[in-house]
Amino acid sequence: MRITIGIILFFIANISITYSQSEHVHIYHSVYPFLERMYNQGHYEGYPLNDLPMRRSNITNALIEIDKNQAELGSADKKLLEKFKQEFFISDSKTYTLITSETDSNQILFSGLFSNDEKFFYRNSNDDTNVQIMPLASIDYMRNDENCALIANLGFRLYGTIESNFGYNLQVTNGTLFSGERSVANTIRKYSQNIKFNVYQDDIDFTESHINYVSRWFHFNIGRESRLLGAGFGQRLILSDNSPAMDVISAGAEFESFRYKFVHASLLAQPNIGVSGSHIDIPSKYLVTHRFALTPSWGEFAFWESLVYSNRHPDIAYLNPLSFLKSLEHALRDRDNSLMGMDLTVKPIAGLLVKGSFLLDDIRFEKIGTDYWGNKTAYNLGAMLSIIPNIDLIAEYARVQPYTYSHFNQNNSVVNDGFVVSSYILPNSEKYSFTTRYWWGGRYPIELELSYLRHGDNIYSETGELIRNVGGNHLEGFRFDVNSQEVKFLDGNLEEYFSFALSSGVELSRGFNLQLYYRFINTNNSGEHFIRAMLRFDEF
């Protein structure tokens, strides 16, 4: 804790303060669904939201462009645009701080606490350097048919930019289970992935951070943060937040009609010995991704490749940001797990956006059209319609073939700490989803989602021993000595899930948000209700 406080004081004491925006805005910010809607309607000509998070400067520029077309917006969109213009300091915004500075001298106590103005612990902003420290807090109540859980979180976010080019962000939260059952909280993926909460049966701590260097067309980033990469609405086939946040080094280039991104990430392999602590033995494991994207006015077309390798130090061959991973894998004795694919985003008319992705894990061309186990692919296809006033309609289909993401060497599966890095559905699965968003002028639209998921799981004994492998588990690869070379899609223990989810929220006053979520899920003719209510300051 002393080290953290020291870092904060260092930034406050040593920054010659101004305002530019090279830091990232986390992927859970409510501005992203709004930007996607505005992009679909043609109110700004930026890139489709296939690579998140975005830099704050890019979001600011998008909002400025949307503001120029304000006459074409509906009343609800105009109202929400004004909220984001205030938050991103495009319009005149009054700020309140706990600790005053030369640029922000309004003290928050007490009149400003529940005002509709921006609130910070500390803020100092001049021409091209700035620093902001803001509180993060939440009270999270969850209930299913049998039990409930109440969790409170408290923390802060330190972010800003130094001399226009260097952005930084540090987000730290700590929470505790005040009452109820941990099993209820584990319905939320983020809680279920927290080692301290589940293994040690203790409190909950999260941290995400990054530093970001931007110079004209070039950018470099290192940090731990949740990322989304790939075309889709509810699915991403390159990177998603399905797994815990990864530690990543990335670099890239951005031009008017071309974008390139290189990612080298550190993953957590399955432990050889133990679960956690000083005696655990976890092999080294890494993910490499290259993505080349053409960005014409009608959308985006991208080719990408990924590779997972393990049990050795970072390989210099894979640290080269400009290479062809499949050929490198062969040259390095074919030890690793390579994938490739493409994604396409098309906006044929204003108000209609189509996105699709295809992932190729492995294939034998002479076996195409058969049930050969090694034809491991995944794809998703979706469309978003935004021509009805204040309403978005989104439909999407996703499918992952058996054994996809798995590997002969379990450490080379496309998995981080037991969770698939990309798709939200497991191998040997398909999902149909339909989403309706009603934009009423608040920060959070009223959202209704209907989905139907089918998954063919491997067959296990009552003691958990694998009886039959049908490619339904990302951690259990194909074995020539025991598995059939033919596998039918959705074979095995068929699980069917139908879910109905309704969510929305309201900003009670600037920064204070009340969000509500209800879900009914029917699993193999057994239904369960789940309710979540969260009061929080800021989104995280």
C-alpha positions as CSV (number, residue, x, y, z in Angstrom):
1,M,0.0,0.0,0.0
2,R,2.9,2.4,0.8
3,I,4.3,1.7,-2.7
4,T,1.0,2.6,-4.3
5,I,0.7,5.8,-2.4
6,G,4.2,6.7,-3.3
7,I,3.5,6.2,-7.0
8,I,0.5,8.5,-6.8
9,L,2.4,11.2,-5.0
10,F,5.2,10.9,-7.6
11,F,2.8,11.6,-10.4
12,I,1.2,14.5,-8.6
13,A,4.6,16.1,-7.7
14,N,6.4,15.6,-11.0
15,I,3.9,16.2,-13.7
16,S,3.9,19.5,-15.6
17,I,0.2,19.3,-16.1
18,T,-1.9,19.8,-19.4
19,Y,-4.5,17.9,-21.3
20,S,-4.1,15.3,-24.0
21,Q,-5.5,11.8,-24.1
22,S,-3.2,8.9,-25.0
23,E,-4.4,6.5,-22.2
24,H,-7.0,3.7,-22.9
25,V,-10.6,3.8,-21.7
26,H,-11.5,0.4,-20.3
27,I,-13.8,-1.9,-22.3
28,Y,-16.7,-1.7,-19.9
29,H,-17.3,2.0,-20.4
30,S,-20.9,2.8,-21.5
31,V,-19.6,5.0,-24.3
32,Y,-18.8,2.0,-26.5
33,P,-22.3,0.8,-27.3
34,F,-23.2,4.4,-28.1
35,L,-20.3,4.8,-30.5
36,E,-21.2,1.5,-32.2
37,R,-24.7,2.8,-32.7
38,M,-23.5,6.1,-34.0
39,Y,-21.0,4.4,-36.4
40,N,-23.8,2.2,-37.7
41,Q,-26.0,5.2,-38.4
42,G,-23.2,6.9,-40.2
43,H,-22.8,9.8,-37.8
44,Y,-19.0,9.4,-37.7
45,E,-16.5,7.9,-40.1
46,G,-14.2,6.2,-37.6
47,Y,-13.2,2.6,-37.4
48,P,-15.6,-0.2,-36.4
49,L,-15.2,-1.2,-32.8
50,N,-13.3,-4.4,-33.4
51,D,-10.2,-3.4,-31.3
52,L,-11.0,-2.3,-27.8
53,P,-10.1,-0.5,-25.6
54,M,-9.7,2.7,-27.5
55,R,-7.5,5.6,-26.6
56,R,-9.3,8.5,-24.9
57,S,-8.3,10.9,-27.7
58,N,-9.9,8.6,-30.3
59,I,-13.2,8.5,-28.3
60,T,-13.0,12.3,-27.9
61,N,-12.5,12.8,-31.7
62,A,-15.5,10.5,-32.4
63,L,-17.7,12.4,-30.1
64,I,-16.7,15.7,-31.7
65,E,-17.5,14.3,-35.1
66,I,-20.9,13.0,-33.9
67,D,-21.6,16.5,-32.4
68,K,-21.1,18.0,-35.8
69,N,-24.0,15.9,-37.1
70,Q,-26.2,16.6,-34.0
71,A,-29.0,17.9,-36.2
72,E,-29.5,14.3,-37.6
73,L,-29.7,12.7,-34.1
74,G,-32.9,11.8,-32.3
75,S,-33.7,13.4,-28.9
76,A,-32.5,10.4,-26.9
77,D,-29.2,10.3,-28.7
78,K,-28.7,14.0,-28.3
79,K,-29.3,13.8,-24.6
80,L,-26.8,11.0,-24.2
81,L,-24.2,12.8,-26.4
82,E,-24.4,15.7,-24.1
83,K,-23.5,13.5,-21.1
84,F,-20.5,12.1,-22.9
85,K,-19.4,15.5,-24.1
86,Q,-19.3,16.6,-20.4
87,E,-17.5,13.5,-19.3
88,F,-14.8,13.8,-22.0
89,F,-14.5,17.6,-21.5
90,I,-15.7,18.5,-25.0
91,S,-18.2,20.9,-23.6
92,D,-17.7,23.2,-20.6
93,S,-17.6,20.9,-17.6
94,K,-17.4,21.9,-14.0
95,T,-15.3,19.7,-11.8
96,Y,-15.1,19.0,-8.0
97,T,-12.1,17.5,-6.3
98,L,-11.2,16.4,-2.8
99,I,-7.7,17.9,-3.2
100,T,-7.6,21.1,-5.1
101,S,-5.0,22.0,-7.8
102,E,-4.0,25.1,-9.8
103,T,-6.5,24.1,-12.5
104,D,-9.3,22.5,-10.4
105,S,-10.1,24.4,-7.3
106,N,-13.7,23.5,-6.5
107,Q,-13.7,21.3,-3.4
108,I,-16.3,18.5,-3.4
109,L,-17.3,18.8,0.2
110,F,-20.2,19.1,0.4
111,S,-22.3,20.8,-2.3
112,G,-20.6,19.0,-5.2
113,L,-20.9,15.5,-3.9
114,F,-24.3,14.7,-5.5
115,S,-24.2,17.3,-8.3
116,N,-24.2,16.5,-12.0
117,D,-20.6,17.6,-12.4
118,E,-17.4,15.6,-12.8
119,K,-15.9,14.4,-9.5
120,F,-12.3,13.4,-8.7
121,F,-10.0,12.9,-5.7
122,Y,-7.5,15.0,-7.6
123,R,-7.2,16.5,-11.1
124,N,-4.7,18.8,-12.7
125,S,-5.0,19.6,-16.4
126,N,-3.2,22.1,-18.7
127,D,-2.1,21.9,-22.3
128,D,-0.6,18.5,-23.2
129,T,-0.1,16.7,-19.8
130,N,-2.8,15.8,-17.3
131,V,-3.4,13.6,-14.2
132,Q,-6.7,12.5,-12.7
133,I,-7.4,10.3,-9.6
134,M,-10.9,9.2,-9.1
135,P,-12.7,6.9,-6.7
136,L,-14.2,3.6,-7.6
137,A,-16.8,2.0,-5.4
138,S,-19.7,-0.5,-5.7
139,I,-22.3,-2.4,-3.7
140,D,-23.2,-5.5,-5.6
141,Y,-26.2,-7.6,-4.6
142,M,-26.9,-10.9,-6.3
143,R,-29.6,-13.5,-5.8
144,N,-30.6,-16.8,-7.4
145,D,-33.5,-19.1,-6.5
146,E,-31.9,-20.4,-3.3
147,N,-29.3,-17.9,-1.9
148,C,-27.9,-14.4,-2.2
149,A,-24.6,-12.6,-2.0
150,L,-23.6,-9.0,-1.1
151,I,-20.2,-7.7,-2.2
152,A,-18.7,-4.3,-1.7
153,N,-15.7,-2.9,-3.6
154,L,-13.6,0.1,-3.1
155,G,-10.6,1.5,-5.0
156,F,-9.3,4.2,-7.3
157,R,-8.2,4.9,-10.8
158,L,-5.1,7.0,-11.6
159,Y,-4.9,8.0,-15.3
160,G,-3.6,10.7,-17.6
161,T,-1.1,11.7,-20.3
162,I,2.3,13.2,-20.3
163,E,3.4,15.5,-23.1
164,S,0.7,14.2,-25.4
165,N,2.4,10.9,-26.3
166,F,2.7,9.0,-23.0
167,G,-0.6,7.7,-21.5
168,Y,-0.9,5.7,-18.3
169,N,-3.7,4.1,-16.3
170,L,-3.7,2.3,-12.9
171,Q,-6.9,0.8,-11.5
172,V,-7.0,-0.9,-8.1
173,T,-10.0,-2.3,-6.3
174,N,-10.5,-4.4,-3.2
175,G,-13.8,-6.0,-2.1
176,T,-15.3,-8.3,0.4
177,L,-18.3,-10.6,0.7
178,F,-20.4,-9.0,3.4
179,S,-23.1,-11.7,3.4
180,G,-24.4,-14.6,1.5
181,E,-22.8,-17.4,-0.5
182,R,-19.7,-17.3,-2.6
183,S,-21.4,-19.7,-5.1
184,V,-23.9,-17.0,-6.0
185,A,-21.2,-14.4,-6.6
186,N,-19.4,-17.0,-8.8
187,T,-22.3,-16.7,-11.2
188,I,-20.4,-13.5,-12.3
189,R,-17.4,-14.6,-14.4
190,K,-15.1,-11.9,-12.9
191,Y,-15.7,-13.1,-9.4
192,S,-15.4,-16.8,-10.3
193,Q,-11.9,-16.1,-11.8
194,N,-10.5,-14.4,-8.7
195,I,-8.0,-16.7,-7.0
196,K,-8.0,-14.8,-3.6
197,F,-11.8,-15.0,-3.5
198,N,-12.2,-18.7,-4.5
199,V,-9.0,-20.5,-3.5
200,Y,-8.2,-18.6,-0.3
201,Q,-11.9,-17.9,0.5
202,D,-10.8,-14.4,1.3
203,D,-11.6,-10.9,0.0
204,I,-11.5,-9.8,-3.7
205,D,-8.8,-7.7,-5.3
206,F,-8.4,-6.7,-8.9
207,T,-5.9,-4.5,-10.7
208,E,-5.5,-3.4,-14.3
209,S,-2.9,-1.0,-15.6
210,H,-1.0,0.0,-18.7
211,I,1.3,2.5,-20.2
212,N,0.8,3.6,-23.7
213,Y,3.2,5.5,-26.1
214,V,1.7,7.1,-29.2
215,S,3.6,9.0,-31.9
216,R,1.7,9.8,-35.1
217,W,1.1,6.5,-36.8
218,F,2.9,4.3,-34.2
219,H,1.8,3.0,-30.8
220,F,3.3,0.8,-28.1
221,N,1.6,-0.6,-25.1
222,I,2.5,-2.7,-22.1
223,G,0.0,-3.6,-19.4
224,R,-2.6,-5.9,-17.8
225,E,-6.1,-5.0,-19.0
226,S,-9.1,-6.7,-20.5
227,R,-9.2,-6.5,-24.3
228,L,-11.5,-7.3,-27.2
229,L,-10.1,-8.0,-30.6
230,G,-12.1,-9.4,-33.6
231,A,-15.4,-8.7,-35.4
232,G,-18.5,-9.5,-33.6
233,F,-21.3,-8.3,-31.3
234,G,-21.5,-10.9,-28.6
235,Q,-18.5,-13.0,-29.8
236,R,-14.8,-12.3,-30.4
237,L,-12.6,-15.0,-32.0
238,I,-9.2,-13.4,-31.4
239,L,-9.3,-11.9,-27.9
240,S,-12.1,-11.5,-25.4
241,D,-12.6,-10.9,-21.7
242,N,-13.8,-14.5,-21.3
243,S,-10.5,-15.3,-19.5
244,P,-8.8,-13.1,-16.8
245,A,-7.0,-10.0,-17.9
246,M,-3.6,-10.9,-19.5
247,D,-0.2,-9.2,-19.3
248,V,0.5,-7.9,-22.8
249,I,3.2,-6.2,-24.8
250,S,1.7,-4.8,-28.0
251,A,2.7,-2.5,-30.8
252,G,1.1,-1.3,-34.0
253,A,0.6,1.1,-36.8
254,E,-2.5,3.1,-37.8
255,F,-3.0,4.9,-41.2
256,E,-6.1,6.2,-42.9
257,S,-7.0,2.9,-44.6
258,F,-4.7,0.3,-42.9
259,R,-4.1,-0.9,-39.3
260,Y,-1.6,-3.4,-38.0
261,K,-1.4,-4.8,-34.4
262,F,1.2,-7.1,-32.8
263,V,0.4,-8.7,-29.4
264,H,2.7,-10.8,-27.2
265,A,0.9,-12.0,-24.0
266,S,1.8,-14.0,-21.0
267,L,-0.8,-16.7,-20.1
268,L,-1.3,-18.9,-17.1
269,A,-0.9,-22.6,-17.9
270,Q,-2.5,-25.4,-15.9
271,P,-0.4,-26.1,-12.8
272,N,1.8,-29.2,-12.7
273,I,1.8,-29.2,-8.9
274,G,-0.5,-27.4,-6.5
275,V,-3.2,-24.8,-6.9
276,S,-1.5,-21.6,-5.6
277,G,1.2,-20.4,-3.3
278,S,5.0,-20.6,-3.2
279,H,5.1,-24.4,-4.0
280,I,3.0,-24.3,-7.1
281,D,4.6,-25.3,-10.4
282,I,3.2,-23.5,-13.4
283,P,4.9,-23.9,-16.9
284,S,5.6,-20.7,-18.9
285,K,3.0,-20.0,-21.6
286,Y,2.6,-17.2,-24.2
287,L,0.2,-16.0,-26.9
288,V,1.3,-14.2,-30.0
289,T,-1.1,-12.4,-32.4
290,H,-0.7,-10.4,-35.6
291,R,-3.7,-8.6,-37.2
292,F,-3.6,-6.8,-40.6
293,A,-6.8,-4.7,-41.3
294,L,-7.9,-2.8,-44.3
295,T,-10.3,0.0,-43.4
296,P,-12.2,1.3,-46.4
297,S,-15.2,3.6,-45.9
298,W,-17.7,0.7,-45.9
299,G,-16.1,-1.2,-43.0
300,E,-13.1,-3.4,-42.3
301,F,-11.5,-6.5,-43.7
302,A,-8.8,-8.2,-41.5
303,F,-6.5,-11.2,-41.7
304,W,-5.0,-12.4,-38.4
305,E,-2.9,-15.2,-37.0
306,S,-2.2,-16.4,-33.5
307,L,0.1,-18.9,-31.8
308,V,0.4,-20.4,-28.3
309,Y,3.7,-21.7,-27.1
310,S,4.9,-22.9,-23.7
311,N,7.6,-24.5,-21.6
312,R,10.4,-22.1,-22.6
313,H,11.5,-18.5,-22.3
314,P,9.9,-15.9,-24.7
315,D,11.1,-16.9,-28.1
316,I,12.9,-14.2,-30.1
317,A,11.4,-15.6,-33.3
318,Y,7.9,-14.8,-32.0
319,L,8.9,-11.4,-30.6
320,N,9.5,-10.3,-34.2
321,P,6.4,-8.2,-34.9
322,L,6.5,-8.7,-38.6
323,S,6.6,-12.4,-39.5
324,F,4.4,-15.4,-40.5
325,L,3.7,-17.5,-37.5
326,K,2.8,-20.7,-39.2
327,S,6.1,-20.9,-41.0
328,L,8.0,-20.0,-37.9
329,E,6.2,-22.8,-36.0
330,H,7.4,-25.4,-38.6
331,A,10.9,-24.0,-38.5
332,L,11.0,-24.4,-34.7
333,R,10.2,-28.1,-34.9
334,D,6.4,-27.9,-34.9
335,R,6.0,-27.7,-31.1
336,D,3.4,-25.0,-30.9
337,N,-0.3,-24.4,-31.6
338,S,-1.0,-22.0,-34.4
339,L,-4.3,-20.5,-35.6
340,M,-5.3,-18.1,-38.3
341,G,-8.4,-16.4,-39.5
342,M,-10.2,-13.4,-41.1
343,D,-12.9,-11.1,-40.1
344,L,-15.2,-8.8,-42.1
345,T,-17.2,-5.8,-41.1
346,V,-19.6,-4.3,-43.7
347,K,-21.9,-1.3,-43.5
348,P,-23.9,-1.6,-46.8
349,I,-26.3,1.2,-45.9
350,A,-26.6,3.6,-42.9
351,G,-28.3,1.7,-40.1
352,L,-27.2,-1.8,-41.1
353,L,-23.9,-3.3,-39.8
354,V,-22.8,-6.9,-40.6
355,K,-19.9,-8.6,-38.8
356,G,-18.4,-12.0,-39.2
357,S,-15.3,-13.9,-38.3
358,F,-13.7,-17.3,-39.3
359,L,-11.1,-19.1,-37.2
360,L,-9.0,-21.9,-38.6
361,D,-7.3,-24.0,-35.9
362,D,-6.4,-27.0,-38.0
363,I,-7.7,-28.6,-41.2
364,R,-7.1,-31.4,-43.7
365,F,-8.4,-30.3,-47.1
366,E,-9.2,-33.8,-48.3
367,K,-11.4,-34.2,-45.2
368,I,-13.5,-31.1,-45.7
369,G,-17.1,-32.0,-45.5
370,T,-16.5,-35.1,-43.3
371,D,-16.6,-35.6,-39.5
372,Y,-12.8,-35.8,-39.3
373,W,-11.8,-34.6,-35.8
374,G,-8.9,-32.5,-37.1
375,N,-11.1,-30.0,-39.0
376,K,-11.1,-27.5,-36.1
377,T,-12.8,-24.3,-37.0
378,A,-15.0,-21.6,-35.4
379,Y,-17.0,-18.7,-36.9
380,N,-19.6,-16.1,-36.0
381,L,-22.0,-14.0,-38.1
382,G,-24.1,-11.2,-36.9
383,A,-26.1,-8.1,-38.0
384,M,-27.1,-4.9,-36.2
385,L,-30.1,-2.8,-37.4
386,S,-30.4,0.8,-36.2
387,I,-33.1,2.3,-38.4
388,I,-36.0,2.3,-36.0
389,P,-35.9,5.4,-33.8
390,N,-34.1,4.8,-30.5
391,I,-33.9,1.0,-31.1
392,D,-31.0,-1.3,-32.0
393,L,-31.8,-4.9,-33.1
394,I,-28.8,-7.4,-33.1
395,A,-28.9,-11.0,-34.2
396,E,-25.8,-13.3,-34.1
397,Y,-24.9,-16.9,-34.6
398,A,-21.7,-18.5,-33.3
399,R,-20.3,-22.0,-33.8
400,V,-17.2,-23.8,-32.5
401,Q,-16.3,-27.2,-33.9
402,P,-15.1,-30.1,-31.6
403,Y,-11.5,-30.0,-30.3
404,T,-11.0,-26.3,-31.4
405,Y,-8.7,-24.5,-29.1
406,S,-7.3,-27.7,-27.7
407,H,-3.9,-29.3,-28.4
408,F,-2.0,-32.5,-27.9
409,N,0.1,-30.6,-25.4
410,Q,-2.4,-29.2,-22.9
411,N,-0.2,-26.3,-22.2
412,N,-0.6,-25.1,-25.8
413,S,-4.4,-24.9,-25.6
414,V,-5.7,-21.5,-26.4
415,V,-6.5,-21.0,-22.7
416,N,-5.6,-18.6,-20.0
417,D,-5.9,-19.9,-16.4
418,G,-8.4,-22.5,-17.6
419,F,-10.6,-20.2,-19.6
420,V,-10.7,-19.9,-23.4
421,V,-8.9,-16.7,-24.5
422,S,-11.3,-15.8,-27.4
423,S,-14.8,-17.3,-27.8
424,Y,-17.4,-17.2,-25.0
425,I,-18.7,-20.6,-26.0
426,L,-16.8,-23.9,-25.6
427,P,-15.7,-26.3,-28.4
428,N,-18.6,-28.5,-29.8
429,S,-21.1,-25.7,-29.3
430,E,-23.3,-23.3,-31.1
431,K,-25.2,-20.2,-30.0
432,Y,-28.1,-18.2,-31.4
433,S,-28.7,-14.8,-29.8
434,F,-31.1,-11.9,-30.4
435,T,-30.7,-8.5,-28.6
436,T,-32.9,-5.4,-28.5
437,R,-31.6,-2.1,-27.1
438,Y,-34.0,0.8,-26.4
439,W,-32.1,4.1,-26.0
440,W,-34.2,6.4,-23.8
441,G,-31.6,9.1,-23.3
442,G,-29.8,7.7,-20.2
443,R,-26.3,6.2,-20.0
444,Y,-27.6,2.7,-20.1
445,P,-30.1,1.5,-22.6
446,I,-32.9,-0.9,-21.8
447,E,-31.5,-4.2,-23.2
448,L,-33.3,-7.5,-23.8
449,E,-31.3,-10.5,-24.8
450,L,-32.7,-13.9,-25.9
451,S,-30.2,-16.7,-26.5
452,Y,-30.2,-20.5,-27.2
453,L,-27.0,-22.5,-26.7
454,R,-26.2,-26.1,-27.4
455,H,-23.0,-27.8,-26.2
456,G,-21.9,-31.4,-26.7
457,D,-19.9,-32.1,-23.5
458,N,-17.5,-35.0,-23.1
459,I,-18.9,-38.0,-21.1
460,Y,-17.5,-38.5,-17.6
461,S,-18.0,-41.0,-14.9
462,E,-19.6,-40.1,-11.5
463,T,-16.0,-39.7,-10.2
464,G,-15.1,-37.3,-13.0
465,E,-13.1,-39.8,-15.0
466,L,-13.2,-39.2,-18.8
467,I,-15.2,-42.0,-20.5
468,R,-15.6,-40.6,-24.0
469,N,-14.0,-37.6,-25.6
470,V,-16.1,-35.8,-28.2
471,G,-14.0,-32.6,-28.4
472,G,-16.2,-30.7,-25.9
473,N,-13.5,-29.6,-23.5
474,H,-10.8,-27.1,-24.5
475,L,-8.4,-28.7,-22.0
476,E,-8.7,-32.2,-23.4
477,G,-7.0,-32.6,-26.7
478,F,-7.4,-35.5,-29.2
479,R,-5.5,-38.8,-28.4
480,F,-4.9,-41.2,-31.3
481,D,-4.8,-44.2,-29.0
482,V,-8.2,-43.8,-27.5
483,N,-10.3,-41.3,-29.5
484,S,-12.2,-42.0,-32.7
485,Q,-11.0,-40.0,-35.7
486,E,-14.5,-39.1,-36.6
487,V,-16.6,-36.9,-34.3
488,K,-20.1,-35.5,-35.0
489,F,-21.0,-32.0,-34.1
490,L,-22.9,-31.8,-30.8
491,D,-22.2,-35.5,-30.0
492,G,-21.7,-36.6,-26.4
493,N,-23.7,-35.3,-23.4
494,L,-25.9,-32.7,-25.1
495,E,-26.6,-29.6,-22.9
496,E,-29.2,-27.0,-24.0
497,Y,-29.5,-23.6,-22.5
498,F,-32.2,-21.1,-23.2
499,S,-31.8,-17.7,-21.5
500,F,-33.8,-14.5,-21.2
501,A,-31.9,-11.4,-19.8
502,L,-33.1,-7.9,-19.2
503,S,-30.8,-5.1,-18.0
504,S,-30.7,-1.3,-17.7
505,G,-29.5,1.4,-15.4
506,V,-29.8,5.0,-14.4
507,E,-27.3,7.6,-13.5
508,L,-28.7,9.0,-10.2
509,S,-26.2,11.9,-10.3
510,R,-23.0,12.3,-12.2
511,G,-20.8,9.2,-11.3
512,F,-23.4,7.4,-9.2
513,N,-25.0,4.6,-11.2
514,L,-27.7,2.1,-10.3
515,Q,-27.7,-0.9,-12.6
516,L,-30.2,-3.7,-12.7
517,Y,-30.0,-7.1,-14.3
518,Y,-32.4,-10.1,-14.5
519,R,-31.8,-13.4,-16.2
520,F,-33.8,-16.6,-16.5
521,I,-31.9,-19.6,-17.8
522,N,-33.4,-23.0,-18.6
523,T,-30.9,-25.8,-18.6
524,N,-32.1,-29.2,-19.8
525,N,-35.7,-28.4,-18.6
526,S,-34.5,-27.0,-15.3
527,G,-35.0,-23.2,-14.8
528,E,-33.2,-20.7,-12.6
529,H,-33.7,-17.0,-11.9
530,F,-30.9,-14.6,-11.2
531,I,-31.1,-11.0,-10.1
532,R,-28.3,-8.5,-9.8
533,A,-28.5,-4.9,-8.5
534,M,-25.4,-2.8,-8.3
535,L,-24.9,0.7,-7.0
536,R,-21.5,2.1,-8.0
537,F,-19.4,5.1,-8.5
538,D,-18.0,5.0,-12.0
539,E,-17.7,1.9,-14.2
540,F,-15.0,-0.7,-13.7
